Amino acid sequence: MATLALGSGLARLIGIASIPILTRLYSPEDFGVLAVFTAIVSLLAPIVTLRYVLAMPLPRRDGVAINLVALSLLLMACFTGVMAIALWWLAPALLGLFSVEALLPWWWLILVGVAAAAAYELLTYWAMRERNYKAIATTNVWQSAAGSVVKIGLGLLALKPAGLLFGQVVAQGGGVTFLWRSVAKSLRANWKYVRPSIMRKVAWRYRGFAQYRVPSQFLLVFSSQAPLLFMALLFDADTTGQLALAIMAVTLPVALLGQTTAKAFYAEASKLSSKQPRAVRAMLLEVLKRLAVLAVAPALLLMIFGAELFPLVFGGNWGLAGVFASSLAMFMFFQFLQTPAAHVFYIFDGQRPLLFLNLQRTVLIAGTFGVTHLLQLSAVTAMWCYSLVLAVHYALSIVYAVRIIPNEPEI
């Protein structure tokens, strides 16, 4: 966890350092375009592998796991081709719906972003299987630095919003080449075990990831991107950009430690899995306690002083983003804790209850913004309601994750 946290921490620090520069190079409307672009890529990227990549750490033998790699690559090729045709046809209507017509000349970058993000995730989970945490950490730093340089460099050349888009693609999947070099030897050594018959067997054995994790992941990503998408639908690109910066700031603890801790927890707990459920529960409770201690101070700081801090740090045009950040700090605290807790469902075949939780969260979010539209609430009021609803949801999800761990090993 320390290795991954260090790499991710350095990567996020680079990203943090670049934000005050980017907010002075790009307008809130440019950030609104980036927000919609990121939301679309984030929604599509998990679909192309049908989430079989998540099962890679689970098989005991590498010869079985490599067939999951081959299966994921085959699915990536098929789904990316289908998405290319769909976006070529639907991009004008889709982007016009979210008031980001400026993204239309760059619609093909969506495909590049999806392919890069999916490939990077695949290689990351293979590296996790090998416990090659150093390679993952190094790649996180490299991607963040390269993405920030691209965004700043193209911004100085007045390529807007293209600079943000190209930089985001690099930040999400630009480390594929480096990570490939780190795991290529083991992948090549095991590729001889790839067989169509074994691919069919692993596809059936881990079908729960396709049946439940794909819709669950889609709902999970949708719920995280929903505020930006609904903001783009109900308001305008400028307001969406303000919210995008607020979310970027308040999710830093989640991105800094939550996700990396979750990956490490998943890798280590998978080794214990059903044989030592009590050890998994003890590990989870310890992780939750430490993360709570780390997150409480930043959450309170943003909630109380967010409206005053944002204009000072990011420039005078970003006052609304500070107001948004104050409202979002409450639920981000609980999301920070829930990030590693959610991986318990992967380990103990809890894809179905996880799907239910993600569906529940999606309904709650849609209902909140539906009320916003019906009552003509302001953007700020909508975000306070959103934060309160999600804080309760994540708190209950954490309790459910702890309780789903069995008391006795499976026979």
N, C-alpha and C positions, 0 to 999 in steps of 0.2 A: 504493500500500500504506500509505503514511504517513497519507493522508487517512482511509481506512477504519479503520485501526488507531486513530487518534485518536478518531474517533466511537465506535467500539466500546469503546475503552478507557474513555472517559468514561461510557458507558452501564454498563459492568461495574463501574466504581468506585461509581456510584450504587447498583447492586445489592448490591455488597459492603458499603457503608455501612449498608444497610437490614437486612442479615441478622442482626446482633446484636440489633436491635430486634424483628424478627419471631420470633426464637427465644425471646424472653421474652414475646411476646404469644400465640404459638401453641404447642401441645404437639407432642411427637414424633408422636403419632397423627395430628394435623392435617396434619403434613408427609407422613405416609404416604399420606393421602388425596390430597394434591396430587401426590405422586409417581406414583400409579396414573393419575390424571387426565392428567398431562403425558405419561405413557407412551402412553396410548390415543390422545391427540391427535397425538402425534409419529408414531405408526404409521399413522394414517389420512390425515393431511394430504398426504403425498407421493403417495398413490394417486389422488387426485381429479383430477390433471392428467396422469396417466400419464407424468410426468417430461418432457413436451415443453417445459416452461419452461426446462430446462437447455440446450436447443438454440438459444435465442434469440440468444445472442451470435455464433453461427456463420455464418448467411447473410450474404452480402456486401451485399445490398440490404434496406432497411427494408421494402419492399413485400412481400418474402417473409417476413420475420420477423413482420410484423403478423398474418399468417395463422396463425402459431404461437400468437400471443396469442388470436386468436379461437377456435382449436381448443381451447386450454387452458380458456378460459371455458366453452365448451360442455360439455366433459368435467366441469368442476367442478359445473355445474348438475345434470348427470345423476347423478353419483356421490354428491353430497350428498343428493339426494332418496332414493336407495336406502339410504344409511346412516341416514337419519332413520327409515325404516320398520324397519330391522333393529335399531336401538338401542331404539326404542319397545317392541319385542317382547322383546329379549334382555337389556336393561339389568339387570333384577333378578338374573338368574342370573349374568351376567358379573361384576357388582360384588360379589355375594356370594362368588364364587369367590376373589376377591382380598381378602376381609375388609374391604371399604370400603363398607359399607352406608350410611354417612353421605353418600356421593356420590349416592345414588339420587334424592333430590329435585332434584338439579341435573344429571341426565343430559343434558338438552338443551344445557347449556353445552359439552358435547363437540362437538356440531355447530357451535356458534358458533365455538369454538376452531379447528376444522378449516377452516372457511370463511375465517376471518380469517387464519390462518397461510398457507393456499394463495394467497389474494389478495395478501398481502404479498410472498410469494416471487415471484409472477409479476411484480409491479411492480418488485421489486428487480432481477430479471434484465434487464428492459427498461432500467432506469436504468444497469445495468452495460454494456449494449450502447452506450448513449450516453456512457459514461464519466462519468456524473453522480454521482461518488463523494461529493460534498459532500451531496447530498440523502440518500443512503443513510446517511451518517455522522450527519447531523442527526436523521434519523428514529430511528436506534438510540438516541440519547440521549433523545429525547422519549419513546419507548416505555418505556424502562427507568425513567425518572423517574415517568411516569404509573402504571406497574404497581406500583412501590414505594409510591407515595402511596395507591393504592387498597388494597393489602394492609395497610398500617399503619392507614389510616383505618377500614376495616371491622373490623380487629382490635381497635382501641380501642372500637368499638361492640359488641364481643363477638359479631360475626357470624362464627362459626367452624364449619367450615372454609371457608365461602362466600367470605370475604375473600381467602383465598389463591387460590381458583379464579378469581374475577372479576379479580383482579390479574394472574394468569398469562395470561388471555385478552388483556388489555390489553398486557401485556409482549410477547406473541408476534405480535399482529396489530393493535394499536391505532394503528400509524402508517400504515395504509392510506390514510386521507384526506390526510395531509400528502404522502405519496409520490405519490399520484395527482395532486395539484396540480403537482408538479414535472415529471411526465412527460405530463400530459394533452394538452398542445399537440402534441407529436410523435405521440402515439397517435391523436389526432383527425385530424391531417394525413395519416396513412398509412392510416386506416381505409377509405378509398375503394378500396384495393387488395385488400380482403378479398373473396374469391370462394370459393364451395363447391368449385369445381374445384381451385383452388390449395390450399385446406385439405386436400383429399384427397391432393394431390401431396406436400405437406410432411409429412403424416402418414405417407406411405409412405417418403419420403426419409429421415426421421429415426425410422423404426419401431424401430430398435435401442434407442432410449431407452425405448420402451414394452415391447419384448420382453425386454430385459435389465436396463434401469435400474430399472424398477418393482420386480421381485423383488429386485434388488440393493439398492435403497434400502430396501425393507422389511426385508431381512435386516440391513442396516447399522443402521437405527434400532432394530430388535429387539435386536441385539447390544448397543447402547448402553443400552437400557432393560431388558434381560434381568435384570441383577442385582436391580433393584427389583421386577420382576414375580415372579421366582423367590423373592425374599425374602418377598414378600407371600404367595406360595403355601405356602412351607415354614415360615414363622415367623408374625409378627403385624404389625399396622400400626405399632406402636411401634418395633420393630426396623427396619421399612422406612423409617420417618421418620428414624431415626438414620443409616441408610445414605444416604438422600436428601440430608441435609445434608453428609455426607462427600463425596459425588460432586459436589455443588454447589461445594464448596470446591476440590477437587483439579482440577476441570475449568475453573477460572477462567483458567489460562494458555491452554487450548485455545480457550475462548470469547473471551478478551481479544484474542489475536493470531492464533491458528491459523486460525480460520474466516475472519476478515477478510483475512488474508494469502492464504488459499486462493482467495477470491473475486477478489482483485486479480490473483493469479498466473494464474487461469483467464482473466480478461478480457484480460490482456496477452499471454499465451501463445497465446490463440486467434487473435490477429492474425498471429502467426508461423506457427503450426500446422505443417502438413507441409512448408512451403517452407523453413523454417529449423530443422530438428529439433535441430541442435547448439546453437543459441542457446537453445532451450527447455530442453535438458539443463543448459546452463551456468547458466541462470536458476534452475532447480530446485535444483541443488547449492548455489548461493549462498544461497538461501532456507533450505534445510535446515541449513546451517552456522550461519547467524545465529540461527535458532530454537533450535538445540541449545544455543548459548551462553546464550540467555535463559532456557531452561527448567531447566537443570541445578541451579541454586541453589535455586529453589522446591521442586523435587522432593526434594532431599536434606533440606531443612528440614522438610517434611511427614513424610518417612519417619522421621526421627529424633525430632522433637519434637511430632508431631501429637497424641499422646495427652495431653500436658500443655497444649498450646495451646488446644484446643477448649473445655474447661470455662472457661478464663479469658476467652475471647473471646465465647462464645455462651451461657454459663450452665452451672450445675452439672448440669443434666439431660442434657447432651450429651457425656458422657465416652466413651460407646461410639462416637459419631461420630468422635472423634479417633483411636480405635484403627482404625476402618475406613479413615480417611484415610491413616494410615501405610502400610497394606498396598496401597492403591490408587495411591500416588505413583509406584511403579515403572512400571506399565504406562501411566499417563497421560503420562509423559515421551515414550514412543514414539508414543502416539496423537497427541500434539501435533505431532510431526514428520510423521506420516503424513497429516495432514489436507490440506495442500497437495499432497502427492505423489499422492494419489488422483485429483486432477483431470487428471493426465496421461492416464488411461484414457479420459476424455471426449474429449480432443483427438485422440487417435490411434485412435479407434474400438475402444477396449478394453473395451467393455461386457461382453463374454463373460468375459474373465479377471477383471474386477472382480466380476462375479456369482459366479464361482468362489471368489474370496477372501472375499466376504461370506458365502457358503454355508459355507465352511470355518470361518470365525469363529463362525457360529451353531452349528455342530456341536460345536466345541470348548467353547463356553459351556454348551450343553445337557448335554454330557458331564460337565463340571465339577460342575454342580449336580445332575446325576443321581447322581454318585458321592457328593456331599454327602448326598443323601437316603438312599442305600443304606447308607452307613457311619455315618449319624446324626452327621455332623460339626457342630461349632459354627458359628455365623454368621461368627465371626472367622477360623477356619481356612478356611472356604469362600472368603472374600474374598482370603486370601493365595494360595490355589491359583488362583483366577480371575485375579489380577493377574499372576502368573508366566506363565501360559499365554498371556494376551493380549499381554504384553510381547514374547515370542518371535514371536508372530504378526505384530504390527505392524512389528517390525524386519525380518522377511523380506519383508513387503509393500512396504516402502520400497525395498529392493534390487530387487524385481521391477518397481516403477514406473520406476526409473531405467533398467533394462535394456530395457524395452518401447519406449523412445524410439528410433526408427530412426537410423542413422548418416548416411543420405543422404536428400535430399528426394525426395518422390514425383514421378514423371514424369507 
